[in-house]
Amino acid sequence: MDLLEESVVPEHARDVKQQAREFAAEHIEPNAEEYFESGEYPWEVLEAGMDAGLIAQDISEEYGGSGFDLQQVLAIAEEFYRADAGIALTLQLASFGCEIVEHYGSEEQKEEFLRPVAENDQISGLAVSEPDTGSDLAGMTTSAEKEGDEWVLNGEKYWVGNAVEADWLTLYAKTGDKDDRYSNYSMFIVPTDAPGYEAEHIPEKMGMRASKQGHIVLDDCRIPEENLVGTEGGGFYMLADFFNHGRVVVGGHGLGLAAAAIEEAWEFVHGRNAFGRNVSEFQAVQHDLADMRLEFEAARSLNWRAAEKVANGEDAGFWAACCKTKSTEVAMHCAERGMQLHGGRSVLGERRIARVYRDVRIPVIYEGANEIQRNLIYRQSR
C-alpha cells in the first residue's frame, strides 16, 4: 500500500520526494519511538538531513539554498510526517521564518542571516504566539519601541519552535497604535544571544515530543534598528502571506499522519484473528478502512490542488485554509478509527498508532486553529 504515491505530485517535485522517502526510512522511522519517549531534540537526525540536502533548502540558490518551491516542500512534508511527526517538525522548523526575510528583507539581512541557515551553519525560528494569544494576530501585546539606533523589545512569546536552539528568530511585535489594528505590527530579526532575550523549553508535550517549543521572555531586549524586516507596520500582512504557504505544508503534515494511521490499521486488522475469522473479513472493519481511504484521497487531492493555486497566487487564502483544515482533520479521523481498530492494544505506548493519535491533535491548532480557517473559508467564498 503506497498511499503517498507520486501521480498527483508535479514532476519537478518527484525526485526530492523520493529522496525524502529514502531519508525517512533510514533516519526518521528507526529513531521515532526513541525520540518520542525521551523528548530529546533530534540533533543527529537534523544533521543527517542537512548532509542529505533536505534541510533549509527552500531558501533560494542566490543565498546558498536549493530554491525548493512550495510543491517540493509539500512533497517532503508528506514523507517526513508519515515517518514521525515530531522529528519531521524539527527538520522543517530549521529554516522557519526565513521565507519572510527572503521576501521582505534587505540584501544585507539576506546575506547575514539567510546564507548561514541555507548552508546549515545556523538554524532559525519564528516567534508569533504569546502565552494568552494565538490565532488573533492583531491582538498580540509584545512591543517594540525605537530608542536611538535600536529597537527595544518587551513581552513574551510562546510555542516558539527552536526558541532555545535557534541562532536567530523572525519575531512579530507591536509598533503602533492606529485605529486600523492590522497596521500596528512589524517583523524583526532577533538574535537569540541579544541582551534581554531569555528562553526555556515548554516541557512534556503529549505529542510531537521530538520537536522543542519554547517560552521567550523579552526584557528590554535590544536589537539594531536595521533588524526591522521590510516596512514598519507591515508585519500582519507579511504573516498573512507567509501563512498561506505554511498552511499548504501543514496540510502535508496531516496527509503524512493520516497515511501512517491507515497503514498501521490495515496491517493490524489483516494480521489478527477474532471469533474464528481474520478481523479484516468483518464488513464493519472493511467500511472503516474504506472510509479512511476515501477521506484521505479527498484530502490529498484538495491539498495538491491548493498547492498549485497558492503557488500561482490564485485566491491563496481560501485554498490554504481549505487544505489545512481538511487534511489535518482527516488525520484526526484516521487516527481515531485506527485506534478503535487496534482495540485494547491501541493504548500501548510502544504502538505507532498511539504516537500518531497524540500527534494529530497538534496540526489542527498550529498555523491558525481550524476554527479560524473556517472563518477564512467563509469570508473568502463570498
N, C-alpha and C positions, 0 to 999 in steps of 0.2 A: 504493500500500500504506500504509494508516494503522493501524499496529499499536496505537497508543495512542488508539484511538477511544473515544468517551465513553460508550458504552452501559452499561458496568459502573460508571461514576462517578456517585455521587449527584447529583441535580440541583443542589443548592446549591453543589457544587464545580465545576460545569462552566464558569461564567464565568471564574473565576480560572484554571482550566486553559487556557482559550483565551487569556487574557492572557499566561500563561506561555509558551505556544507561540509567540505572536507576538513576545514579547520575545526568546525564544531564537533565533528565525530572524533577528532584526535585530541582536542584540548578542552572542550567545554563539557561534553557528556561524561567523560570519565571522572571529572572533578566536581560535578554538580552536587552530589549528595554530601561530599566532604565539606564544601564551602557553605552549603545550606546549614549544616549542623553547626559549624564553627562560627559562622557570621563574619569571618575574616575577609579583608579586602583581597581579591584575587590578583595580586601583583604579577605572579608568574604567568597567568593566562593572558593578562593585559600585555605583558612584554612579548609573549609569543605572538599575539595579534599584531603588535607593532612590527615584529620581524616579518610577519606574513603580508604586510602591506594592507591591512584591513582596518586600521585604526586612524581616525582623524583625516581620512583621505577624501572627505567631502570638501576640504579646502582646495582652492584652485591650484593648478600647476604653477602659476605665476608666483605663488607664495610657498611652494615646496610640497604641495599635496598632489593628489591624482585627479582632482576635479570630479569626483563621483557626483552624479546628479541625483535627484530625488528618487528616481526609479531604481537606481543602483543601491542606494541606501536602504530603500524598502526591501529589496531582494536580500540584502544582508540581514536585515532585521528578522524576516521570516525564519531564516535558517538558524540564527543565533538563539532566538526565543523559543524555538522548538526544542533546542538542546537544553537550555536552562535560562530562565528569565533574569535571575539575579546577576549571574556572570555577564549575560548579554547586556544588561543595563549599564554595568560598569564599563564595558567596552565601548558602548555608544555614547556614554557621557564624557569620554575623554576629550572630546572637542566641542562639548555643549556650549552654546553661546557664540562660537566662532563665526557662525553664519551672519550674525548681527554685525560683528566687527567688519567682516569682509564686505557686506553690502553698504554699510553706512560710515565706516571708519575712515580715517585719513591714511595716506600712504605710509606715513611714519608709524602709525599704530599697527598697520598690517605687517610691516616688516619686523617690528619689535615683538609683537605678540602672536601673530598667526604663524609665522615661519617656524618658531621653536615647537609649536604644537604639531604642525604638519610633519616636521622632521622627527617627531616623537621624543623630543628632549624635554617637553613640558606637557602638562595636561591642564585643561580649563574647566570652567563650570559656569552655571547661570543662576543668579540669585534674584528671585522674584517674590515668592510666597513669604508670608510673615506668620508669626505664631497665631494671630487671630484673623488672618485674611488670606484666602487662597485664590478663588476664581475671580474675585472682584478686583480687577487690575486698577480701577480708578479709586480704590479705597485703601491703598497702601499708605502707611504713615512714615516709613523710613525717609529721612530728609537729607538733602544735600544743599549746603549753603556756601556761596562763594565768599572767600576771605583772601583778599590779595590775589596771589597767583596760585591758590589752592582751592579745592573743594573739601568741605568738612562734612563727613557723613555721620549721622546718628540714627540709631534704631536697631531693629532685629530682623533677621531673615531666617526662615525655617524650611525644612525639607529641601535643602540645597545639596544636590549631588556634588561630591568632591569638595565640600566646604573645607575639609581638613587637608585633603590630598592635593588639591589643585595648586598651581603656581599663581594663577590669577583667575578672576571671575568677571563676567559681564553682569553688572548689578543695576537694578531698577530702583530709582529713588525719586522722591517728590521734590521738585524745584520751583514750583509756582503755586499761586492761589487764585486762579482765574475761575470765573463762573463756569466756563467750559472745562469741566473736571478732567476731560481726556487730554488736555494740553498742559497738564501740570507735572508731567513726569519725564525724566530723562534717563539715558543709559550711560553707565560709566565702566571703565576698566579699573578693577581694584586688585592690585597685587595682594596676595594673602600674607605677605610679610610687611604690609603697610602698618605704621603705628596706629593703634586704636582698633585693629582687627583681631577678634578672638573667635575661635570656632571650636565646637566639640561635636562628637558623633551623637546622633539620636540612637539610643540603644534598643536592641531587642524588637525589631520589626517582626511581624508574623510571616511576612513573605518577602521575596527578593532579598534575602538576607546577605547575599554576597555583594550587594550594592550598598555603599555607605552614604547616608544623607546626614546633614549636619545642621546645627543651630549656630547662627552667627550673631555676635553682638558687636555693633559698631559704636564706639565711644570716642567721639571727636576723631574719627579715622580720617587722616589727611592724605589726599592724593593730588598730583599735579593737575592744573587746570586743563592741560592738553589731554587728559584721560577722559574727558567728555567725548562720547561717541556721537557723531553727527551733530544735529542741532539741538539746542536746549528746548525742552518741551515736546520733543518728538518721540519720546520713549514708548508711549502707549501704542502709537501707530507702527513703530518698529516691531514691537512684540506681536501685534495682531498679524502682521505679515509672516513673521517667524513661526508663529504657532500654526498657521495654515500648513506649512511644510511639515512641522513637527507632528501634527495630528495624523497626517497620512502615514508617517513612520510608526506612530503609536498604534495605528490600525494594524500594521505589520506585527507589532508586539502581540496583539490579540490573535492574529492568524497563527503565529508560531505556537502560542499556548494552546489554542483550540486544536491544532494538528496533534500536539503532544497528548492531549486528553483523549482524542479519538483513537489514536494509535494504541494507547495504553488500554483503553476499554475494549477495543477489538481483540487485542492479543489475550487479554484476561478471559473474556467470555468464551473464546474459541479454545481455550486450554483448560476449561473447568467443567466438571460434570455435576449435575444435581438431579434428583428424582429419576435417576436412571437414564438421563439424556445429557448430551452436551448442552451447556447453557445457551449457546448460540442458536439452538433449534427452537427455542420458545419465541413465539410471534411477538410478544411484548418486548423482548430484548431486541429482536430484529427491527421493530419500529423505532425504538430508542436510537439505535445505531443509524437507521435511515434518516431520522430527523436531525441528528447531529451532523450527518454528512450534508443534508440539504441546506442547513443553516450555514455551515462552513463554506460551501461552494457559493452561496449567495453573497456572503460577506467578502469572500476573496475576489469575486468578480467586481463588486462595488469598489473595493479598495484599489484594485489596479486601474479601474476606470477613473477613480478620483485622483490617483497619482498623475495620470495624463492630464486631467483637467487643471489640477493645481500647478503642475509644471508649466502649462501653457497660459496660466493666469486667467482661466475661464471660470468665473463665478467661484473663486477659490475657497472663500469662507464657507459656502454651502457644502461643497463636496468634501472639504476637510472634516467638517463637523459630522457629516453623514457617515463617512467611512470609519472615523474614530469611534463613534457611538456603536455602530453595527458590529464591527469586528471585536471590540472589547466585550460587548455584551454576549456575543456568540461564544467567546472564550469562556465566560462565566457559565453559560448554559451547558456547554460541552463538559466542563469540569464537574459541574454538579451532577449531571447524568452519569458521567464516568465514575464518580464516587459511588453513586447508587448501584451501578452495575458491578462494582467491586465488592459490594456488601460490607461485612464487618472488617474485611482486610483493608478497606479504604482509609481507615483511621490510623493505620500503622505509619509512623514517621518515615520508615525506610521505603515506602511506596512512592514511586514517581508521581502517581495521581494525587497523592496528598500534598506534595510540594506544588504541583500545578494548581490545585484547588486554593491554596493560600495565595499564590502569586497572582491569580486572575482578579483578585479583589483590588489590585492597585492600579492597573491601567484605566479602569473606569473612572478614576479620580484625577490622576495627573494629566497635565496639559489641558486643564479645564474639565471639571466634572461633567459627566454626561447630561446632567440636568441643564447645565449651561449650554451644552451643544444643542440640545433640543430647542432652547430659546433661539439660538442662531439659525437652526434649520427652519424654524417657523418664520422668523423675521425675513430671512433671505429667500423665502419661497414666494413672497408676495409680488 
